[in-house]
Amino acid sequence: MDNPINILSTRPVDAILLQEAAEQNVWIECLSFIDTTVSINQNKKERIKALAETKNTIVFTSMNAAEAIIESLDGSKPSWDIYCMGGTTKTIIKDYFGADSIKGTGKDALSLAEGMITNGTQEAVFFCGNIRRDELPQLLKEHQIGLEEMVVYETIVTPHEITKTYDAILFFSPSAVDSFFSVNKIVDKTILFAIGDTTAKAIGNYSTNTIVKADTPEKDNLVKKAIDYFTKDFANYNL
């Protein structure tokens, strides 16, 4: 491949992957379009402590929520039944709580809720962000499953105007999609990569460009998908 491929990632990428891409003449620039901050006050911390002392069903749909809760637990490991997204979120949960704690995973919030319904969940606690999506709470409510929600992190939109044309843009959340398109437009040939179905749907609200989804909801998987698209599957791309 003679011509370099230029990709914009809307969140940081591991240096090893950046090097792997560069060796194949794929150049990835990283620019975050959202930031997150933990939002757990004293009242929330006391509620989390109380929940940690009993058996509960817990739901995580993001790694940010998982990390915020783990930080607040101060080393204690409650006996929770946990439902979580796959990929990085699942890895974080598995490493801290143990694999046996995970009772179900999903590729998106909707499939996660469907799994909870199938398993006969009666009530659960949903640790989430301030702009969480509605699919999971709505579906659980429709099936009369009690859900306590607690916002444990906040998403801060940090849009940037881009001044160059990229061959591809990588999106890892609907929030990053909204942030990017709030100040940017793209050319028709730019390929848009999405971490999952929900992010792909968000992209579709702004663009009719080609959308390629990751095989699994993992950051590294999406990056590798993009690298492969322009190297192994280069016939797909018309320079």
C-alpha positions, 0 to 999 in steps of 0.5 A: 500500500503506497498511499498512507491511510489517515485515521482519526480515533475519538479516544486514546489508542494503545501505543502498541496498536498505533505502532502496528498500524504505522508499520502498515502505513496506517496513521492513527491520530487520537483526539478525545471528543468526550471526557468523564469524571466520577460523580459519587458523593457521600450519600451515594458512597453510603448507599453503595456500601449498604448494597455491598453488604447484601446480595444484589443484582447489579448492572453495568453498561460502561467501563466508566461506571465499573471503574467508579464503583470499584474505586468506591468499594475501597478493596471490598468485593461484594457478592453480587450477581452482575450483568455487564457489557462484553469487551473491556467492561467485562474484563474489568468486572472479571478482574475485580469481582471474579468470573463467577460473579458475571451472570450475563453479558450483552453486545449492547444494553438491549441484549443485556436487558433481554438476558436479564429478563430471560434469567428471571431477574426481579430487581436490579441496581443500575450504575450508570452515567448522567446521559445513559440511554433509555433502552435498558431501563425501558425494557426492564420497566415493561417487564415489571423488573424493579430498577434502582438507578445511580449516576456514578460518573458524568460525561463531559462533551469536548468537541473539536473542529477538525481541519483535515480529511480522514480516510476513517474515523473511529467512534466508541460511544454515542456521546462521542458521535454527538460531540464530533458532529456538533462541530464537524462535517465529513466527506462522502468517502470517509469510512466510519467505524462504530464500537457497537450497534448503539454507536452505529445508530447514533452515527446514522443520525448524522451521516449516510457514509459507510459504517463498519462495526467491531466484531466485539465491543472492545476498543482494541477490536475496533482499531484492529478492524479498521487496520484490517479494512485498509490492509487485508481487505484493501479492495473495499476501499477505492482511493 
